[in-house]
C-alpha cells in the first residue's frame, strides 16, 4: 500500500452540484487512513498562488486550507464548491507548472485529487508526469465526459432544468404560446434531450443529431390547429448558426413567420449550476471520492473515476482524453499514438455505444413529443 503524508484536493472549471459531497468523501476517507488533507482554493490557480506568498497565514486563508472532519460537516447538502473554482491558463505553461510543483514540495503535498472536466484532467496528468500522483473525478453538469456514463452534477442540473421548464409550461398554456427554450450543455445535448423528453417538449434540437427544422415547424403548426395551446420547444446550447446568434432566437423568428404563433425565446443559463445536489449526485460523488483515495493507496494515479454499468471504475486519464476527442471528432494527428489496437478498438466501441444510446433516445422523442 502506497504511503502518503498529505494529499491535496481541488475543484476546477465549472462548478457542479455534488462537488462538495466528493470533497467530504475524499477528506474523511483520507483522514480515516491517517492522511492529512489540504483543500486547494480556486483550483490550479491556488497551487500557483501559494508559491508566490511567503506568509503562512495568507497561504492558509487564500490558497491552502487544511481540512478536517469538522470542516467538511454538512457540506454534502450544498451546491457549488467550498474550495471555489477557476480556469487557470497559466497552469499549462512551464512557469505555472514550476510554481505548482514548488507549492507541492514546500507544503508536503504528496498527491492531488482534482474534480472537474477534461481541462482538469489534463492538469492532473501533467502533475502526475512531474512526480505528483494525481486522480481525476468528473464533475460537470454537461455530462460530456465520454469515459463515464454519469458526471457529478448532471442529475441535479437536469432536475433543476426540468423544474424550470415545467414552470414555463404554465405561462405557455395560459397565453397559448410556444416558448423556445435553450438549455445549457456546452455543445453536448444530454441536458436538452433528457429534459425535453421528461417535460413533454414538442420538439428537441441538439448538436449531435441533424435537426429537421421544416418538420418541427409543421409539427408545431399542426398541433396548434388541433387545439394545443401551450408548447415548449427545446434546443441545446451550441447549435451552429450562420449569424452567430443563439439558434433558439433564429428558430423563434422562423416559427412566427411560418405559423403566426405567439412565440417567445427563453434561455435557461447558469442557474442550473446551483442548488442542492440530488440524492443520485450525492451518492455518486461520495463513491467516487472514496474510490479516488482507495486508488491512491493502492498505488494508482493518472486515472479518472468513472461510472460504467453501475460500477465505479478507474480509467486511464490519457485514454479518457483521447476517447473524448474521438467521440467529439476533434482528434488530431498523433493523438492516438501510444495506444494499442485493442485500446483504439475499445474507444471506437465506446463511442458507438454512446452514439447509439443518444440516437435511440432522440428517435423516441419523435414518437412521444407531440
Secondary structure as UniProt FT lines:
FT   STRAND          6..11
FT   TURN            17..18
FT   HELIX           19..32
FT   TURN            33..34
FT   STRAND          36..40
FT   TURN            41..43
FT   HELIX           44..51
FT   HELIX           56..62
FT   STRAND          64..67
FT   TURN            69..74
FT   HELIX           75..77
FT   TURN            82..83
FT   HELIX           89..92
FT   HELIX           94..106
FT   TURN            107..108
FT   STRAND          111..116
FT   HELIX           118..129
FT   TURN            130..131
FT   STRAND          133..139
FT   TURN            141..142
FT   TURN            146..147
FT   HELIX           154..175
FT   STRAND          178..183
FT   TURN            186..187
FT   HELIX           190..199
FT   STRAND          203..205
FT   TURN            207..208
FT   HELIX           213..225
FT   TURN            226..227
FT   STRAND          231..236
FT   TURN            237..238
FT   HELIX           247..259
FT   STRAND          263..268
FT   HELIX           270..273
FT   HELIX           279..297
FT   TURN            298..299
FT   STRAND          303..308
FT   TURN            309..310
FT   STRAND          311..316
FT   HELIX           317..327
FT   TURN            328..329
FT   TURN            333..338
FT   HELIX           341..368
//
